[in-house]
Structure formats: structure tokens, C-alpha cells
Amino acid sequence: MGPITTHVLNTAAGAPAVGLQVRLRRKCAETEGGDIEWEMIQESLTDQDGRLKDLSEGLHLQMGEVYELRFDTMSYFKSSGAECFYPFVTVVFIIHDPSSHYHVPLLISPYGYSTYRGS
């Protein structure tokens, strides 16, 4: 298991969000205009339990690094014939303790989402 993991639950269906595309990127620079440049770390689909345990396998975290998890909710809901209001959910977080595990769960429905730092 990598130092960054996620678990996505579809609260409208009361089930894991299976096959949802997730991208993990690391901030590598910020321009004078405030634009952020990102480095792609990994892209994968959630498993049968809605989890991604190996999204960051082999990654060594550094204090102060900023990461982004981007969840493709539009494609996920579209595959089941449902509309959604938020086509993507992006969660950006900072590493405070490189020796810690960062678990970022996401609860989704077609018209809302919630996230938190899990364990």
C-alpha cells in the first residue's frame, strides 16, 4: 500500500464507486501568474470496493509537498446512465508529516460530494 490512498463511495447508490478514474499529481511549480504546474504520478480505476491502495506505491513523500487527487465523476455517473452536476472532483492537500499515511476518502452522489482525511 502506498502512502496516499483513497476510497470512493456512491452515497446515492449506497455502494462503492467501482471503476472511477482517479489521477494523482504532485505540484512541481507555480508561475508568476499563479498557474500551477503538476507532475502526473499515477492514474488508475477504483477496484470492486471503490478503493485505490497502490496509487502512490513507491512514492516517497516530502514535507510541504502539495498533491492533487482528481476524480472523474462525470464518466463514472454517465456509465450508469445518471447525470451529475460536478464533472470532476479535485482534492488538493499538503504533506505535513512524510512518515504518515494519507487516506483521502470521497463520498459522491450525482449532485454533491464530501471528503475528509481518513486513517
Long-range contacts (C-beta under 8 A, 24 or more apart in sequence): 1-53, 1-54, 1-57, 1-101, 2-53, 2-54, 2-55, 2-56, 2-57, 2-58, 2-59, 3-56, 3-59, 3-60, 3-61, 3-98, 3-100, 3-101, 3-102, 4-55, 4-56, 4-59, 4-61, 4-67, 4-69, 4-101, 4-102, 4-103, 4-104, 5-51, 5-52, 5-53, 5-55, 5-56, 5-101, 5-102, 5-103, 5-104, 6-46, 6-51, 6-52, 6-55, 6-69, 6-103, 6-104, 6-105, 6-106, 7-49, 7-50, 7-51, 7-52, 7-103, 7-105, 7-106, 7-118, 8-46, 8-50, 8-51, 8-71, 8-105, 8-106, 8-107, 8-108, 9-50, 9-105, 9-106, 9-107, 9-108, 10-50, 10-108, 10-109, 11-107, 11-108, 11-109, 12-82, 12-108, 12-109, 12-110, 15-50, 16-46, 16-48, 16-49, 16-50, 16-51, 17-46, 17-50, 17-76, 17-106, 17-108, 18-46, 18-47, 18-48, 18-49, 18-50, 19-45, 19-46, 19-76, 19-79, 20-45, 20-46, 20-50, 20-71, 20-72, 20-73, 20-75, 20-76, 21-45, 21-71, 21-72, 21-75, 21-76, 22-46, 22-52, 22-55, 22-69, 22-70, 22-71, 22-72, 23-68, 23-69, 23-70, 23-72, 24-55, 24-56, 24-67, 24-68, 24-69, 25-67, 25-68, 25-70, 26-65, 26-66, 26-67, 26-68, 27-65, 27-66, 27-67, 27-68, 38-68, 41-67, 60-98, 61-95, 61-98, 61-100, 61-102, 62-95, 62-98, 63-95, 63-96, 63-97, 63-98, 64-94, 64-95, 65-94, 65-95, 66-92, 66-93, 66-94, 66-95, 67-92, 67-93, 67-94, 67-95, 67-102, 68-92, 69-93, 69-104, 69-106, 71-106, 71-108, 73-108, 73-113, 76-108, 77-110, 82-110, 83-110, 84-110, 84-111, 85-110, 85-111, 85-112, 86-111, 86-112, 86-113, 89-113, 89-115, 91-115, 93-117
